Amino acid sequence: MKLRQIGGSGCGNGPCPAVYETENGTIVVQGFDVDGDKAGLNLPPGESAVEIPRYILERAFNQ
């Protein structure tokens, strides 16, 4: 899968939350793991939840 970063970055000390567009036109989000049970989410097998700062999505989709 080929990814093109469309939002995020900017921190100078390692991997940061980010938003990517795939070659298939889908979106991949890199963020901090969220415990689905503690958050009250009912995540099916194969799915996960991540948390990212709001500004990263705003920058990604207001280009």
Secondary structure, 3 states (H helix, E strand, C coil): CCEEEEEECCCCCCCCCEEEEECCCCEEEECEECCHHHHCCCCCCCCCCEECCHHHHHHHHCC
